[in-house]
Amino acid sequence: MTSKFRKYLFKFACRILIFTTVFVLYLTRRELLTAMLTQDLKYGVTPLHVLWAVFMCIMISHLFPGKLRTMALLKSKDENFDPDPEYSEFELLKFVQQMNRKAWRVMLVWLSGNAAAGLLYCFAVIHEEELFLLTVFFFLCDYICILVFCPFQTFIMKNRCCVNCRIYDWGHFMMFTPMLFIRNFFSWSLFFTSCIVLIRWELVYAAHPERFWYGSNRTLRCENCRDRTCRMKKALAGMARRK
């Protein structure tokens, strides 16, 4: 078990705790959750303001990733590009075209689902509390996708692991999409910061696709992986196949 995998398990446990707390609060003290969502900062800091700060710090760390981050994120940096001298430019172009088509499918699926949630909100079927709960659920699902099971990887992208994932840094945009529908500084700052993270990732990918393909970047090959964050996901997939 690598140190990176242990850190991911710890972070996963923290996200489970955060989601469970918000969910229990939603079920038992919904009026308190509503008050925290609508309270202005000048009237005092609530736990949700602290959670907002945590979300923002995580996104900023993705804009300026340090060496302790996973290679799934760090592959965008030139210092982690170990070129295969024999890689084919034509094969790289094919890879880019295939991944771009699949990425658009993911985006379409994601925006369609969140548009449905937005319509329900506009017609007052759901409210700010449900949108926030959905966001925290997506926050948890981000690590479920990394450690346990990712439907986008399995059914659309079909990449071998997170380290090789074309859309790895789309996670924050995905988790904060519901925040677009809540009109206040905290929700919109999360959503638009996540857009900046997404745009930065896409610009680097467009300029240097060779960093993102294991055929051209030897760092991304399984034999060179130091993260091993896929071990639980692969074990579960193997158990499912045997059944």
Secondary structure, 3 states (H helix, E strand, C coil): CCHHHHHHHHHHHHHHHHHHHHHHHHHHCHHHHHHHHHCCHHHCCCHHHHHHHHHHHHHHHHHCCCCCCCHHHHCCCHHHCCECCCCCHHHHHHHHHHHHHHHHHHHHHHHHHHHHHHHHHHCCCCCHHHHHHHHHHHHHHHHHHHHCCCHHHHHHHCCCCHHHCCCHHHHHHHHCHHHHHCCCHHHHHHHHHHHHHHHHHHHHHHHCHHHHCCCCEHHHCHHHCCCCCCHHHHHHHHHHHHC
